[in-house]
Amino acid sequence: MNRTTFLQDVYSVVAAIPEGCVVTYGQIASLVGRPQCSRMVGQAMHNVPEELHLPCHRVVNSRGRLVPGWTEQRVLLENEGVRFKTNGFVDMKKSQWEFMKEQ
């Protein structure tokens, strides 16, 4: 899989994340057939072209932590009904996209 294909696959997954749900970098990596490449997914998310208008705010780390320094992310997620724990992390049990059940 070349880099362009990887990016296209990652962006396709992100585009499909439903409102009110979150997905982890690792889940995206697994979905695109590269389960060991969650950091590459993170880099892809950091460099997403704005014109794609992807819901990047719906991607969090495996513990539900938000992107450091991106203060708007929490507001965007809260506006969609995503639940948070008292530690500021997304409540993954309540908000994680269970994409396997939808396929």
MDAnalysis code that builds the backbone (N, CA, C; Angstrom):
import MDAnalysis as mda
import numpy as np

u = mda.Universe.empty(309, n_residues=103, atom_resindex=np.repeat(np.arange(103), 3), trajectory=True)
u.add_TopologyAttr("name", ["N", "CA", "C"] * 103)
u.add_TopologyAttr("resid", np.arange(1, 104))
u.add_TopologyAttr("resname", ["MET", "ASN", "ARG", "THR", "THR", "PHE", "LEU", "GLN", "ASP", "VAL", "TYR", "SER", "VAL", "VAL", "ALA", "ALA", "ILE", "PRO", "GLU", "GLY", "CYS", "VAL", "VAL", "THR", "TYR", "GLY", "GLN", "ILE", "ALA", "SER", "LEU", "VAL", "GLY", "ARG", "PRO", "GLN", "CYS", "SER", "ARG", "MET", "VAL", "GLY", "GLN", "ALA", "MET", "HIS", "ASN", "VAL", "PRO", "GLU", "GLU", "LEU", "HIS", "LEU", "PRO", "CYS", "HIS", "ARG", "VAL", "VAL", "ASN", "SER", "ARG", "GLY", "ARG", "LEU", "VAL", "PRO", "GLY", "TRP", "THR", "GLU", "GLN", "ARG", "VAL", "LEU", "LEU", "GLU", "ASN", "GLU", "GLY", "VAL", "ARG", "PHE", "LYS", "THR", "ASN", "GLY", "PHE", "VAL", "ASP", "MET", "LYS", "LYS", "SER", "GLN", "TRP", "GLU", "PHE", "MET", "LYS", "GLU", "GLN"])
u.atoms.positions = np.array([
    [0.859, -1.190, 0.000],
    [0.000, 0.000, 0.000],
    [0.893, 1.236, 0.000],
    [0.741, 2.092, -0.996],
    [1.564, 3.302, -1.031],
    [0.935, 4.398, -0.161],
    [1.664, 5.468, 0.028],
    [1.216, 6.548, 0.929],
    [-0.094, 7.187, 0.461],
    [-0.239, 7.405, -0.837],
    [-1.451, 8.031, -1.352],
    [-2.672, 7.158, -1.080],
    [-2.530, 5.872, -1.314],
    [-3.629, 4.948, -1.043],
    [-3.951, 4.925, 0.441],
    [-2.912, 4.906, 1.269],
    [-3.105, 4.916, 2.722],
    [-3.900, 6.155, 3.134],
    [-3.487, 7.318, 2.662],
    [-4.179, 8.559, 3.017],
    [-5.630, 8.538, 2.541],
    [-5.857, 8.094, 1.324],
    [-7.223, 8.027, 0.804],
    [-8.087, 7.099, 1.658],
    [-7.521, 5.971, 2.059],
    [-8.263, 5.020, 2.882],
    [-8.574, 5.608, 4.263],
    [-7.581, 6.265, 4.862],
    [-7.788, 6.904, 6.170],
    [-8.881, 7.962, 6.064],
    [-8.785, 8.811, 5.064],
    [-9.760, 9.892, 4.921],
    [-11.162, 9.362, 4.625],
    [-11.257, 8.232, 3.944],
    [-12.561, 7.617, 3.690],
    [-13.200, 7.139, 4.990],
    [-12.405, 6.549, 5.853],
    [-12.918, 6.098, 7.154],
    [-13.379, 7.294, 7.971],
    [-12.562, 8.329, 8.028],
    [-12.906, 9.512, 8.821],
    [-14.191, 10.147, 8.294],
    [-14.346, 10.197, 6.994],
    [-15.548, 10.785, 6.403],
    [-16.803, 10.019, 6.810],
    [-16.656, 8.742, 7.132],
    [-17.808, 7.896, 7.457],
    [-18.182, 7.900, 8.942],
    [-17.378, 8.532, 9.795],
    [-17.681, 8.526, 11.228],
    [-18.965, 9.308, 11.463],
    [-19.966, 8.659, 12.069],
    [-21.243, 9.346, 12.280],
    [-21.152, 10.454, 13.330],
    [-21.994, 11.430, 13.196],
    [-22.091, 12.507, 14.177],
    [-22.397, 11.905, 15.542],
    [-21.732, 12.437, 16.569],
    [-21.957, 11.967, 17.929],
    [-21.117, 10.769, 18.318],
    [-20.222, 10.340, 17.428],
    [-19.362, 9.186, 17.692],
    [-17.900, 9.574, 17.522],
    [-17.028, 8.794, 18.141],
    [-15.587, 8.974, 17.966],
    [-14.959, 7.643, 17.582],
    [-13.778, 7.726, 16.971],
    [-12.987, 6.563, 16.586],
    [-11.547, 6.852, 16.981],
    [-10.790, 5.805, 17.293],
    [-9.392, 5.998, 17.668],
    [-8.480, 5.880, 16.444],
    [-7.274, 6.411, 16.608],
    [-6.274, 6.303, 15.551],
    [-6.014, 4.831, 15.236],
    [-5.935, 4.018, 16.284],
    [-5.683, 2.593, 16.108],
    [-6.797, 1.876, 15.374],
    [-8.034, 2.252, 15.651],
    [-9.152, 1.643, 14.937],
    [-9.079, 1.961, 13.453],
    [-8.770, 3.206, 13.145],
    [-8.653, 3.596, 11.737],
    [-7.530, 2.799, 11.078],
    [-6.399, 2.687, 11.760],
    [-5.275, 1.922, 11.211],
    [-5.691, 0.479, 10.926],
    [-6.421, -0.128, 11.834],
    [-6.899, -1.497, 11.622],
    [-7.865, -1.575, 10.457],
    [-8.763, -0.620, 10.368],
    [-9.760, -0.625, 9.295],
    [-9.132, -0.511, 7.908],
    [-8.008, 0.182, 7.821],
    [-7.362, 0.337, 6.507],
    [-6.302, -0.741, 6.263],
    [-6.269, -1.742, 7.141],
    [-5.368, -2.864, 6.945],
    [-3.943, -2.640, 7.386],
    [-3.720, -1.633, 8.216],
    [-2.370, -1.334, 8.729],
    [-2.428, -1.158, 10.249],
    [-2.742, -2.234, 10.989],
    [-2.987, -2.119, 12.428],
    [-1.813, -1.571, 13.247],
    [-0.617, -1.626, 12.725],
    [0.545, -1.114, 13.451],
    [0.860, 0.345, 13.131],
    [-0.013, 1.003, 12.391],
    [0.292, 2.340, 11.875],
    [-0.577, 3.452, 12.455],
    [-0.915, 3.363, 13.732],
    [-1.768, 4.402, 14.315],
    [-1.074, 5.764, 14.320],
    [0.239, 5.789, 14.449],
    [0.951, 7.078, 14.399],
    [0.882, 7.697, 13.013],
    [0.922, 6.847, 12.004],
    [0.779, 7.356, 10.630],
    [-0.619, 7.938, 10.430],
    [-1.617, 7.327, 11.062],
    [-2.974, 7.873, 11.002],
    [-2.980, 9.250, 11.658],
    [-2.305, 9.373, 12.796],
    [-2.213, 10.669, 13.472],
    [-1.587, 11.727, 12.592],
    [-0.531, 11.366, 11.882],
    [0.113, 12.309, 10.972],
    [-0.821, 12.673, 9.819],
    [-1.535, 11.682, 9.320],
    [-2.498, 11.946, 8.237],
    [-3.569, 12.915, 8.709],
    [-4.027, 12.750, 9.948],
    [-5.056, 13.629, 10.493],
    [-4.511, 15.050, 10.670],
    [-3.270, 15.141, 11.095],
    [-2.649, 16.457, 11.301],
    [-2.513, 17.217, 9.982],
    [-2.349, 16.478, 8.903],
    [-2.092, 17.102, 7.597],
    [-3.271, 17.029, 6.637],
    [-4.466, 16.797, 7.140],
    [-5.653, 16.668, 6.278],
    [-5.901, 17.981, 5.526],
    [-6.091, 17.914, 4.223],
    [-6.393, 19.134, 3.475],
    [-7.753, 19.705, 3.897],
    [-7.790, 20.987, 4.167],
    [-9.029, 21.627, 4.637],
    [-10.177, 21.449, 3.661],
    [-9.867, 21.433, 2.383],
    [-10.941, 21.351, 1.387],
    [-11.706, 20.024, 1.429],
    [-11.190, 19.028, 2.152],
    [-11.905, 17.757, 2.283],
    [-13.051, 17.850, 3.301],
    [-12.996, 18.840, 4.171],
    [-14.048, 19.067, 5.178],
    [-14.366, 17.798, 5.970],
    [-13.328, 17.135, 6.457],
    [-13.516, 15.904, 7.221],
    [-13.807, 16.203, 8.690],
    [-14.564, 15.327, 9.351],
    [-14.849, 15.507, 10.773],
    [-13.688, 15.000, 11.638],
    [-12.540, 15.624, 11.496],
    [-11.333, 15.197, 12.202],
    [-11.501, 15.248, 13.722],
    [-12.410, 16.088, 14.181],
    [-12.622, 16.214, 15.623],
    [-13.164, 14.922, 16.225],
    [-13.619, 13.997, 15.412],
    [-14.178, 12.735, 15.891],
    [-13.127, 11.646, 16.067],
    [-11.854, 12.001, 15.895],
    [-10.765, 11.034, 16.061],
    [-10.006, 11.385, 17.341],
    [-9.886, 10.387, 18.234],
    [-9.239, 10.577, 19.534],
    [-8.256, 9.433, 19.774],
    [-7.474, 9.524, 20.856],
    [-6.563, 8.413, 21.126],
    [-7.310, 7.279, 21.816],
    [-6.631, 6.182, 22.054],
    [-7.288, 4.965, 22.549],
    [-7.935, 5.137, 23.924],
    [-7.493, 6.111, 24.673],
    [-8.075, 6.360, 25.992],
    [-9.166, 7.429, 25.953],
    [-9.382, 8.002, 24.767],
    [-10.396, 9.038, 24.636],
    [-9.857, 10.440, 24.826],
    [-8.530, 10.559, 24.826],
    [-7.916, 11.869, 24.998],
    [-8.012, 12.672, 23.711],
    [-8.240, 13.952, 23.872],
    [-8.355, 14.861, 22.730],
    [-6.980, 15.315, 22.266],
    [-6.944, 15.976, 21.119],
    [-5.691, 16.493, 20.563],
    [-5.209, 17.640, 21.442],
    [-3.980, 17.553, 21.973],
    [-3.457, 18.638, 22.813],
    [-3.407, 19.958, 22.040],
    [-3.906, 21.009, 22.650],
    [-3.851, 22.333, 22.055],
    [-4.995, 22.665, 21.110],
    [-5.849, 21.693, 20.815],
    [-6.982, 21.938, 19.921],
    [-8.230, 22.109, 20.783],
    [-8.400, 23.304, 21.304],
    [-9.471, 23.571, 22.265],
    [-10.862, 23.444, 21.656],
    [-10.991, 23.675, 20.353],
    [-12.304, 23.593, 19.705],
    [-12.816, 22.157, 19.614],
    [-11.914, 21.177, 19.706],
    [-12.328, 19.786, 19.533],
    [-13.406, 19.384, 20.538],
    [-13.215, 19.741, 21.788],
    [-14.200, 19.360, 22.807],
    [-15.561, 20.012, 22.539],
    [-15.525, 21.285, 22.173],
    [-16.776, 21.997, 21.889],
    [-17.509, 21.330, 20.729],
    [-16.785, 21.005, 19.661],
    [-17.390, 20.355, 18.503],
    [-18.020, 19.017, 18.897],
    [-17.321, 18.244, 19.704],
    [-17.839, 16.944, 20.126],
    [-19.036, 17.095, 21.061],
    [-18.942, 18.015, 22.000],
    [-20.071, 18.242, 22.918],
    [-21.317, 18.675, 22.150],
    [-21.130, 19.493, 21.132],
    [-22.264, 19.945, 20.315],
    [-22.945, 18.786, 19.590],
    [-22.220, 17.687, 19.410],
    [-22.779, 16.502, 18.757],
    [-23.319, 15.493, 19.772],
    [-23.180, 15.796, 21.060],
    [-23.698, 14.897, 22.085],
    [-22.709, 13.882, 22.617],
    [-21.431, 14.022, 22.273],
    [-20.412, 13.107, 22.784],
    [-20.259, 13.335, 24.287],
    [-20.187, 12.238, 25.034],
    [-20.098, 12.301, 26.490],
    [-18.642, 12.294, 26.934],
    [-18.362, 13.038, 28.012],
    [-17.011, 13.131, 28.555],
    [-16.988, 12.663, 29.999],
    [-15.833, 12.137, 30.412],
    [-15.607, 11.761, 31.802],
    [-15.121, 12.992, 32.565],
    [-15.061, 12.878, 33.873],
    [-14.618, 14.009, 34.688],
    [-13.160, 14.374, 34.428],
    [-12.355, 13.430, 33.906],
    [-10.945, 13.720, 33.614],
    [-10.764, 14.449, 32.280],
    [-11.879, 14.734, 31.578],
    [-11.800, 15.453, 30.316],
    [-11.658, 14.571, 29.097],
    [-11.563, 13.251, 29.297],
    [-11.451, 12.320, 28.184],
    [-12.858, 11.942, 27.719],
    [-12.972, 11.558, 26.463],
    [-14.247, 11.080, 25.931],
    [-14.617, 9.781, 26.652],
    [-15.894, 9.631, 26.968],
    [-16.387, 8.382, 27.544],
    [-16.525, 7.400, 26.380],
    [-15.507, 6.589, 26.195],
    [-15.449, 5.700, 25.034],
    [-16.564, 4.652, 25.056],
    [-16.988, 4.234, 26.236],
    [-18.062, 3.240, 26.314],
    [-19.368, 3.782, 25.752],
    [-19.557, 5.082, 25.858],
    [-20.811, 5.684, 25.407],
    [-20.720, 6.310, 24.024],
    [-19.514, 6.662, 23.586],
    [-19.402, 7.448, 22.353],
    [-18.585, 6.820, 21.238],
    [-17.949, 5.685, 21.499],
    [-17.123, 5.084, 20.453],
    [-17.995, 4.464, 19.369],
    [-17.646, 4.727, 18.132],
    [-18.382, 4.198, 16.990],
    [-18.176, 2.697, 16.909],
    [-19.255, 1.970, 16.960],
    [-19.187, 0.520, 16.844],
    [-19.433, 0.141, 15.393],
    [-18.462, 0.488, 14.560],
    [-18.596, 0.335, 13.109],
    [-18.771, -1.112, 12.685],
    [-18.277, -2.048, 13.461],
    [-18.402, -3.460, 13.098],
    [-19.862, -3.903, 13.062],
    [-20.691, -3.342, 13.926],
    [-22.101, -3.711, 13.972],
    [-22.877, -3.142, 12.783],
    [-22.328, -2.084, 12.172],
    [-23.028, -1.423, 11.078],
    [-22.720, -2.050, 9.733],
    [-21.671, -2.850, 9.659],
    [-21.268, -3.400, 8.370],
    [-22.031, -4.656, 8.025],
])
